């Protein structure tokens, strides 16, 4: 058994990176399908998983759309969203969320509004910085917007002071840049190089307190921009992921990871008994899991046990030797664990802990598109 999963790691990392692979046959697994993806990154000390995960999906989609691999700047999106968050917070007199977090629809929306650029044009690192550490920057931003709100009357000149903080910690993005010998603006780069169109993507979720097949703003704190997600029955949400991957598409996945079943260091996420302490040797793809259904999922969500902790990128579907489905997930914590930044997420874990998804509309079946009136 250990040999089989060590082989998984070796195969994932064979050659230059996972992006060189499209189909993988693994000892101990059946029906493996892996979507092309760019190399694993590290968000470091920043609460920007929402940008890393969705940007990774956009990079995979650029491979589909433009047959080219591009290293996009996550921090260009982060900076633009931070400015949006400030406007939202100030105009709502501080009566809303202001944090480092976001959801998967935010980078899609930001790319439509502001464009995109390669990492080579904008790293998001300030002068002298070698890694992301947004803790101090966020504290400064938070104090700044709170001071504007407390002033009682919003002055028109608050924006330069706010963006000066972003410039200090992240640097100022260029208005134009050169890529592959041609000059672009962020918007022309998004349109011409990655062939981006926000209308190509759809947001999905699954909760029983809202009508199915209609959109609504998912009630989680990081949905500061009130993004709408189509609500599906749980079985249809899960099947949509399988269908998407089988058709060569990947998915931005928002989930709860604050439980004892999420084991990045062991490369697995399983739906385990929360009251039991498991030894590392007890955790494997064959470890028995608890039953997962929509009623339990809803109860855990409404009791605030299941929350939107973290966003990642689903790039594959696999079967374990005992016939269970696992999703192959690319994380943004660097090359942690036996699979160097990837992990296998069981279908039971997915069913209980998923908050929302963002994926290409083309990945949906015609029947589901008709139900959603897309």
N, C-alpha and C positions, 0 to 999 in steps of 0.2 A: 504493500500500500504506500509506504513512504517513498519507494522508488518511483511509483506512478506520478506522484505529485511533485517530486523533484524534477521528473522529466517534463512536467508542465512548465515549470519555471525555465528550464533550459530551452525548450522549444519557443517559448514566448520571447526569449531574449536572443535567439539564434539570429545570425546575420547582423544587420545594422540596428534593427528595432522591430517592434511588433508591426509597424506599418508595412513591412515587407511581406506580411502574411495575410492570406485571405481565407484559407481553409487549413485546419490543423487536425490531424488524427492523433489522439493521445492514448497511451496505455491506460485502461481503466475508465475511459470515457467514450461515449457514443454521440453521434450527430453534432459534432462541434462546428460552430460557425463563428468566425471572428471578422468583424468589420475593420477596415483599414483605419489606423489611428496614428497620431504623431507621438513622439516620445513623452514619457512621464515627466512632469514638472513638479516643483515644490513651491507652494504658496508661502512657506516659511511662517514668520510671525505676523500674519495678516489674516483677517477674517474675510477673505475674498474667494472662498471656494466656489461661490455662485458664478464668478467670472471665469475661473479656471476651468470649471466643468463645462459650462456652455461654450466657452471659446474652443475647448477641445472638440466639442461636437461640431462647431462651425468649421474647424480645421478638417475634420473627417468629411464633412459635407462638401468642402472645397475640393477634396480628392474626387468625390463623386461628380460635382458640377464642372470642375475645370481640369480634372486629371492632373492636379499639381499639389505638392505638399508645401504648406506655408506655416511658418511659425508666427502666429499672430500675437500682438501685444495685449495681454490681459489688463494691464494697468492703464492703458488708454481708456478702456471702458470704465474701469474703477474710478478714474479721475472724473470722467463725465457724470457718472452716477452720483458721486459725492457732491457735485454741484447741484444736481437735481434734488438730492436729499436735503440740502441746505434751504433751497427755495421752499420745498414742501414743509419743512419744519418751521420756518419763520412765518410763512403765510398762515399756518395753522396754529400760530402762537405757542409753539412747543407742545401741543396736545397730540403728538403723533410720534412714531418711532424715528429715532436718529441713531443709527448704529453702523457697524461695518458690514452687516449682512444684506442679503438680497435674495431674489429668487431667479430661477432659470430664464424667465421671460425678460428679465432686465437687460442682459447683454444683447438679446435679439432686438429689443426695442431700441437700445442705445446704438447698435450698429446701423439701424435704419435711420436714426436721427442724426448721428454724428459721424458715421463711417467707421473705418477700421484702418489699422496700419500694422506693419510687421514689427516684431520684437526688435529687429535691428534699427528701426527708426525711433522707437520709444520703449525703453526698458522700464520706466517708472521708478528708477532709482535716482535719488538726489545726489548732489555732488559728494563724492567720497564714500558713498554707501555701496556695499557689496551684496547685501541681501535685504529682503523686505522685512521691515519691523514697523508696523503701523500703530502700535500702542500709544506712543507719545504723540504722533501726528493726530490720531483720533481724539485724544484728550484736548489738544489745542483747538481742533475743529469744533468739538463739543462746547468748549468754553466760549468760543467765538459766537456760535449761533445762539447760545443761551444769553450772551450779553446783548445781542441785537434784539432778542425778544423782550428782555427785561427793560430795555430802553423805552419801551412803550410805543414808540413810533418808528417804523422801519425807514431807515434812511436809504436813499438811492445809491449811496456809495459804499454799501457794505460788501459788495461782491469783490472788489479788488483786494481788500484785506483778507478775505477768505481764500481766494485763489493764490495769494502770496504764500499762505501756509502750505497749500498743495505744491506750489513751485519749489518751496524749500525742501520738502520731503520726497517729492516724486519727480521734480523737474517739469519744465514746460514742454508740452508736445509741439512738434513742428507743424506749421500750417501746410507745408509741402515737404516731400521727401522723394528720394530716388530709390527705385526697386527694379532690379534686373535691367538697369540701364535706362529706365524711363521715369519721368517725374510724375508724381501723383499727389492729389489731395486725399484726405481720409475717405471722402465720399466716392471719388473716382476709383480709388483702390478697392473699396468694397464692391462697387458695381462691376468693374472690369476684371479684377484679378480673382477675387473669391466668388464673383457672380452671385452676390447676396441679394435676397429679396425676402423681407420679413413675412410676406404673405405665404411663403413656402412652409412656414412652421405653425405648429398647433400646440396648445397647452392642455394637459389632461390631469385629472385627479379622480379620486373615488371616495366619496363619503355618503352615508345614508341619510343625513339630515337635509340634503338638498335634492331637488329633482334630477333624475338622470337625463343625459343627453342635452343638457342646457348649461351655459357657462355661468360662473359666479366667481366673485373675488374670494379666493381661499383665505380662511381666517387664521393666519399665522402672523406673528409680529413683523417678520422680515418682508411681508408683502406691502411695503411702504407705498408702492405705486399702484396698489389696488388692481393688480393684473387678474384678468379673468381666465379661468380654467374650465374646460368642459368636463362635466361630471359623468363618469362611467360606472357601471357595476364592476365590482372588483375582478371578477373572472375575465371580463372584457379588457380591463386595463392590463392585466397580466398577459393575456393572449396577444394584445397589441404590441407589447415589447417583443415577444417571440417572433411575431410576424415581421416587425420592423427589421430586426436583425437578419432574419432569413432573406429579406429583400435587399440587404446591404446597407441599411441605415442604422445609425446609432442614436442614443437617447441621453439627454440630461436628466439625471435622477436626483431628486430631493428627498432626503430620508432622515429618520432618527438613527443615530449611531451611539447614543449614550446608554447602552445596555451591555450585559455581559456576553451577548452573542456576537457582537462586532469585534473581530479579532484581526486587525490589520497585520499585527506581527506574525500571525499564523496564516494569513492569506485567506481567511474565511469569515463569513457572516452567517450565523445560524440562529433560528428562533429557539432559544433555550429557556429553561426554567429560571426565572429571575431570582428565586430564593435559593438556588443551589450554587455552590462554589465548585467550578470545574477545574481540574488540573489540566495543564497544557496537553498532556498525553491523552486526555479524554476527548479532545477536540479533533475531529476529522470529518471528511465529507460523509462518513457513514454514521456520525453521532445522531442518535434519535432526537427528533424535534417535537415541539408541542404542535397541536393542530391549530391552523390559522384560518380564520374566516372573517367575513365583513362585520359581523356583530361584535366580535372581540376587538377587531381593528378600530371600530367606531368608539367603543367603550374606552380604549386606551387613549385615543385622541381626545375625547371629551373630558377625561380625567387628567389631561395634561401630561400623561406619561409619554406618549408619542408626539414629538415636536420636530420642527424643521432644523435639525442640528447641522446638517452637512449636505453638500451637493457633490455628485461624482458623475462619471461618464460611463454608461453601459455600452460595451462594444462587442459582446458575444453571448451566446447561449450554449450550454453544455449539459451533458447528462453524466451523472456519477455512475459508478459500477452497480449501485442498487436501484438505478432508474430514476433518481430524483433530478429535477431541473435546477441548474445553477446559472446565474448570470455572471459573465465575466465583466468586471468593473475596473476602470482606470481611476485611480485616486490622484490627489494633488498634494501628497505629503512626501514627495520624493520617492526614492527607490527603497521603501520600507517593506519588510516581510520577505517570505521565500520567493514571491513572484515579482519582486522588484517594483513595487508600487501598484500592482494589480491585486485583486482579491476575487474570490468566488463567493457570490451571494446566493443563498438558497431561495427557492421560490417562496417558502414559508416566511423567511425573513423579509423578503420583498413585500409580500402581501400584508404583513402586519405593520411594517415601518415606513412604507412609502408615503410621502406627502404629495408630491406632484411630479410631472414629467413634462419635458419639452422635446419635440421631435419633428422631423419633416412630415408634412401632410401626405406626401407621396407614400409614406410608410403605412398609412391606414388602408384598410380594405375598402373597396367601393361601398360595401354594405354599411360600414361604420361611417364613412363620409356622408352617406345619405341620411343616416340617423342624426348626425350632427348638423345637417343642412349646410355643409361646406361647399 
